[in-house]
């Protein structure tokens, strides 16, 4: 989508009439209800306060979380008092956690009871996953 083009020139000290404001407002509405680009490639757009996205948000490359409360929050299918939080501790080095290309449930170490490691086969035996 093209950049927002303002169609009116206003001169200091002159009256601004409603028709000029309506035309300018219509330009803004047309731009905002399309697929607007908030900044050009390589530049930064800053949103102060909350940003609400009610439909799909697509991100290219990394999503960087900064601040003192860095976590992903999932509301779930019911908007209630219960959420799922995913957070990381303060890293002392760059870390990568890779999930396998498979469907399943990620087990917590607290879900593993009475494990025995078999060094010969590199397998975990005698385990029950809750």
C-alpha positions in Angstrom: 0.0 0.0 0.0 1.2 3.5 -0.8 2.3 5.9 1.9 -0.3 8.2 3.4 -0.6 11.3 1.1 -2.1 14.4 2.6 -4.1 16.2 0.0 -4.5 19.6 1.8 -2.1 22.4 2.5 -2.9 24.6 5.4 -1.4 28.0 5.8 -0.8 29.5 9.2 -3.1 32.3 10.0 -5.9 31.2 7.6 -9.2 29.6 8.4 -9.5 25.8 7.9 -12.9 24.9 6.6 -14.8 21.7 7.4 -14.5 20.4 3.8 -10.7 20.5 4.0 -10.7 18.6 7.3 -13.2 16.1 5.9 -11.1 15.4 2.8 -7.9 15.1 5.0 -9.8 12.7 7.4 -11.0 10.6 4.5 -7.5 10.2 3.3 -6.4 8.9 6.7 -9.3 6.5 7.0 -8.7 5.1 3.5 -5.0 4.6 4.4 -5.7 3.1 7.9 -8.5 0.6 6.7 -6.3 -0.8 4.0 -3.0 -2.5 4.7 -0.9 0.4 6.0 2.8 0.2 6.5 3.8 2.0 9.6 7.4 2.4 8.7 9.8 1.6 5.9 12.1 -1.4 5.9 15.0 -0.9 8.2 13.3 1.8 10.3 11.7 1.5 13.7 8.1 2.2 14.7 7.5 2.8 18.4 4.1 2.3 20.0 3.9 3.8 23.5 1.3 2.1 25.7 -0.7 -0.9 24.7 -1.1 -2.3 21.2 -4.1 -4.5 20.7 -4.2 -6.8 17.7 -7.6 -8.6 17.3 -6.7 -10.7 14.2 -3.6 -12.5 12.9 -0.3 -10.7 13.4 2.6 -11.8 11.2 6.2 -11.2 12.2 9.2 -11.6 10.0 12.5 -12.5 11.7 12.8 -12.2 15.5 10.3 -11.0 18.1 12.3 -9.2 20.8 10.8 -8.9 24.3 12.5 -6.3 26.5 11.7 -4.9 30.0 11.3 -6.5 33.4 8.3 -8.7 32.6 9.3 -10.6 29.5 6.9 -13.5 28.8 4.3 -14.8 26.4 0.8 -15.0 27.7 -1.9 -17.3 26.4 -5.5 -16.5 27.4 -6.9 -19.8 26.1 -10.4 -20.2 24.6 -12.1 -18.6 27.6 -11.4 -15.1 28.6 -11.2 -15.7 32.4 -8.8 -15.3 35.3 -6.5 -18.1 34.2 -3.7 -17.8 31.7 -0.6 -19.8 30.6 2.7 -17.9 30.9 5.9 -18.8 29.1 8.9 -17.0 30.5 12.7 -17.4 30.6 15.1 -16.7 33.3 17.7 -13.9 33.0 20.2 -15.4 30.5 23.9 -15.4 31.2 24.7 -16.3 27.6 22.8 -16.7 24.3 20.6 -19.8 24.5 18.5 -21.7 22.0 15.6 -24.0 22.8 14.5 -26.1 19.9 11.2 -28.0 19.8 11.2 -31.1 17.6 9.2 -31.3 14.4 6.6 -33.5 16.0 3.2 -33.3 17.6 3.0 -34.1 21.3 3.2 -32.8 24.8 6.3 -31.2 26.3 7.0 -33.0 29.5 8.3 -31.2 32.6 11.0 -32.7 34.8 8.4 -33.0 37.5 6.4 -35.3 35.2 9.2 -38.0 35.2 9.1 -40.4 38.1 11.7 -43.0 39.0 13.9 -42.7 35.9 16.8 -44.9 35.1 19.3 -43.9 32.4 20.6 -46.7 30.2 24.1 -45.5 29.1 24.5 -48.4 26.6 21.5 -47.4 24.6 21.1 -43.7 25.6 17.5 -44.3 26.7 15.5 -43.4 29.7 13.8 -46.5 31.2 11.4 -47.3 34.0 9.7 -43.9 33.7 6.1 -42.9 33.9 5.1 -39.6 32.4 2.0 -38.1 34.1 
